Amino acid sequence: MGNSLGKLLTVTSFGESHGRGVGVVLDGCPAGLPVTVTEIEREASRRWPGQAGATARAEPDKVEILSGVFQGRTTGAPICLLTWNRDVDSGAYRELVTMPRPGHADYTARVRYGGFNDFRGGGRFSGRITAPLVMAGAIARKLLGLKGMEIMAHVTEIGGIKARPADIAAIREQAGQDPLRCADLEAAARMLELISRTGQAADSLGGVIEGVALNLPAGLGEPVFDNLDGELAKALFAIPAVKGVEFGAGFAAAGMKGSENNDPYAISGGKVVTLTNNAGGVLGGISSGMPLVVRVAVKPTPSIGREQPTVDLEKRENTVITVRGRHDTCIVPRAVAVVEAMMALTISDFALRAGIIPRVLT
């Protein structure tokens, strides 16, 4: 498996959904960064169940720092973060071990690993593995904050209901307070009602999350194969439910003329800026200094309580299944924190590679 991401700031993920625990090793973090368990747990709590449509699995995600932090500061050694799995119920999965669930990685994982993979709760392919990524992202976010860089994300669509465009102030003030992480409270109310109806119908919903990175300097990126947007897309696609990534105008650019899609340059406050941001803050795989804007498409939760066709791999015959267990009607609000974490980890790595963040903090 490819379980590591990054060059100078490297994150390595470990653990399975229903194993003893899940964790991460963050290597390359500069020495001297103040870090506490409390602030990491505060960030981790943003992806906990409790939002509308979320699973009933109640993992508190208490963080244990096993290495890399001493007397409240990072030491420069690898930081190992761990949270134990304490609310596990694997019974429903054992019944389906030979019957792959539609929409899940059950079949592909079985083929790839010869059936030796841990199938319980999806194993390595579960959203549970994102919990320690959010923990590591809390540290990366602090690194970026040293240079005034800020990461935020919000829900822009659920089940086809689209929020109105929101400015930075609305994202900061309203998305963080709304249970759906949506800055358009009127749209959020309609989304909430749709999630309720869909859950009652034993079905699920997907949506779109927009991530924004502010105050990035121009020049981050290592073309041609380590493009800023390419590496960020790779990180975002590591989130199990993500099926699409676009920057700036994204796919809409295909329907524009050059005169519409180009971002004209200007001088403002002595800095080079663009009057529009259809490029989403990235040109040629390098940050332009404008806000980096990325959107991710999150698929509907594949575990639904409806009867679905599948196959019995032992009997080699068609059959049907109904997936039981504790599942999200809509994973989108919980994934907001994960999108922010993957953005923070990726951008921090590029900032270290560019020498913007020093290796020892004083």
N, C-alpha and C positions, 0 to 999 in steps of 0.2 A: 504493500500500500504506500501511496505518497502522502505522508502525514505531516510534512514540514512545509512551511511557507516563508519566503523572505530570504534576503542575502546577508545583510549585517544585523538586522533585527529578525531573528528566526523564531517562529512559533511552531512547536511540535505538539500535536494533539494525541491523547491516548485515552483508552477506556471505551466501554460499550454501554448501551442504554440500560441494560439490566445486570451488568457486572457489578463489582464491588464499588466502583466509583468512576468518575471521569475527571480528566485533568489536562494540564498543559505545561510545557516547559518553554519559557521565554528566554532565549539566549541572545546576548548582545546588547542588553539594556545598559545604558551608561551607569556608572557608579555615582552614588550620591543623591539619587532621586528619593525624596520622602515618600514612603508607601505605608499604608496601614490596612489591616484586614477590614476595618469598618468601611473605608471608602470603596474598596473592591466589592464588598458585599452590597453596598448601596447601588452600585452599577449593576451587579448581577440581579438584583431584585427587580429590575426593569423588564426582565424577560420571564419572570415567574408567572405561574397560572394566577388567575384572578381577574384578568381582563375578560371582556365578554367573549363567549364562545370558546374559552380555553379549556384544556384538559383538567380533569379532577385530580390528576397526579400531583401531589403536593410535596415537592422537594424543596427544602428550605435553602439549599445551595450555600451552606455554611462553608467558608473558605479556610483551608489550611495552607499556610506558606511553609513549604518544606525546606526551601533553600533560597539563597540569593538576596535575602533581606536580613540585615543585622542592625540592631539598635535603631530601627525605624527608617533605615535608608538602604537602597540597593547597594550591593557590594561589587557589582560587575560580574559576578558569577551567574550561571544559569538560575533563573527563578522558576521554581516548581510550585504550581498552584493545583490544589486538589479539592474536590468536593465529593463526599460519599453519596452513593445511591441508597436512600433509606426507605423509599415508598415504592417498592417494586412488586408487581403482580404479573408473573410470567405464564400463568395457567392458560390464558386464551391463546398464546402464541404456540405452545406445545401442540395444541390440537391442529394447528395449521402448518406444521413443519414441512409437510410434503405438498402443500397447496399454496402456491405463491399468491399473495394478495395483489390485486390489480392496482397499478399506480405506484407500488413500492419496489424496492430493489431486491426483494426476496429471491427472484429467479436469477437475475444477473449476478448477484453476490454468490449464490450457490454454485453457478457455473464457474465463476472466476476463482473461487477458493475451494472447490471440490467438496462443498458441503460441510467444511470444517469451521466456517464462520459462525459466530454467535448470532443466532437468528432472533433471540428474545428481544422484543421491542424494536426490532430493526437493527440491533447491534451497533456497528460503526456507522450505519446509514440513517440513524435516528436524529431528530432535532435535539435530542438530549446532549449530543456532543458539542452543541454550540454554547452550553453554559460556561465551560472554562474559557472558550474563546472570548466571551464577554468579559470575563475576569482579566484576561491578558489585555484586552482592549482598554480596560480602565487605566492600566499602567501606560499604555501607548498614548492615551488621551492626555495624561498628565505631561508626558514628554512634549507633545505638540503645544500644550498650553504654555510651556516655557517660552515659546517663540510667538505667542499670540494667535496660534492657529486653533480653529474651533470646528468641531464636527457635530452635525445635527441631522436627524432624519424624521420623517413624518409620513403618515399614511395618506395617499392621494386618491385611492380607489379601493373599494371592496365590492365584489359581486356585481360589477358594472355601474355602481353608484360612484360618481366622480366628485371629488371636492373641488371647490373653486381655487384658483391659484392663490397662494399665500405668500406674503412677504416674510422677511427674516424675523421681524418682531412678533408676528402672529405665530410662527413656528415655535419660537422660544417660549412665548407666554401661554399659548392655548394648546398646542400639541402635547406638551409635557403634562398638562393637567387632565386631558381627555383620556378616558379609559381605552379608546381606540387609537390614541396617538394621532389624531386628526385635527388639523388647525381650523377646519371649517365645521363649526359645531352643528350647524343645521344639517349638513350632509352626514355628519357622524350620527345624528339621531336616526336618520333613515337607514344608515348602515346597521346600526344596533338592532333596529326592528327586523331587518332582513336576516341578520344572523340568528335571531331568536326563531323566526319562522323556518329557516333552513335547518336548524338543529332539531326542531320538532319533527321535521320531515326526514330525519336520519340522513341528511346530506351535508355538504360542506361548501365553503367558499374560498376563493383566492382573491388577490388584489395586487396593488402596486404601492411600493414604498419609494419615496424620493429622499436621497441623501445629499447633503450640502456640506462642503468644506470651505471655510472662510479663511482669508488672510494667508493663503499659500503664496510663497514667493514664486516668481517666474523662474523656470529652469529646472524643475524637478522632473526626472525621467531619464531613462537610459536606452534610447533607440539603438537598434531597431527592434530587438526582440524583448527588451525589458521596458517597453513603453509604460508610462504611468497608467494610462487607461487600460492597457492590456493586462497588466499585473493586477490592477484593481478589479477588473472583470473576473480574472481567475480567482481572486479571493472571494468575491461575492458568489460565484458559482459553486464555491465550496459549501455554501449554506444549502442544506439538503433540499429545501422547497423551491429554490430559485430556478426559473426556467428562461429568463430573459434579462439582458442588461443593455441599457442605452445611455449615452451621454449627451447632454444638451438637447438639441432638437431631435436627436436620435433618428428613428425611422421616418419621422416627418420630414427630415431633410431631403429624402428621396423625392418628395413631391414639390420641392422649392426650386426656384431659379437661383442662380449664383448671386444675383443682386439682392435676393431675399435672405439667403443663408449666410452670406459673408458678414463678418462682424467688423465694422469700420473702426479704425483706431483713432484715439484722441489723447490729448494731454489733460490730465485733471489733477490738481494739487501737486504738480511736478512729476506725476507718474504716468506711464503709458497704460491706458485702459482701452477697452472696447465699448462701443456704444450699445451693442447688443451682446448676447452670450449664447448664440446658437451652438457654438463649439463646446459649451459646457466646461470652459476653463482649461481645455487641453487641445493643443495643436501639435501635430507631428509627434504625438506621444509625450509631449513636454508640457508642464503646467504653464499657463499664460499669465498668471497673477490675478485672473478673474475668479469668481467663485466656481469651484468644481461642483458640477451638478450631475448626478447619476440617478437613474431610476431602475428598479429591479421588479420583475414580474414574479409574483409568488403564486404557485399553483394551489388549487384547492387541496385540503388535507385528503390524502387517498384513503384513509381508514374511515369508512362510512358504514352505518348500520343497515344498509340495504343489501339484499341478495344480489351477488354478482357472479358472472361466469368465470371459471378458472379451470385449471387442470390438476389432476392428481399425478404427481411425478413418479410415484411408485407403481401405481396401477396403469399409468399411461393411458388415462381416459379423461374425458371431459366431466366436469362436476360444477357445483355452485358452492359459494361460501357466503356467510354473513360475518363480518368482522366485529367481534365483541371487544370490550375493553374500554379504557379511558382515553378519549381522543378529542382533539380540538375541532370544533365546527369551523373555526377560522384562525389560522396561525398568524395572520398578517400583523396584528398589533404587537405580539410577542417578538416578532422578527425585527422590529425597528431597532432594538438595542443591538441585535446581532449585526445588522447592516452598519451601524455606527462603529462597532468594534472592528469589523473587517476593514473599513475605511481607515480608522485610526492606526491599525497595525501596518497596513500597506504604506500609508503616507509617512509614518514614522520611519520605516525602513528607508524610503527614498530620501528623507531629510537627513538621516545618518550618512547615507551614501554620498550626499552632496556636501557633507561637512557643516550643515546648518546647525545640527545638534551635536555638541561635543561629546566625547566618549567618557569624560569625567566632569561632573557638575560641581561647581564651587559656589 
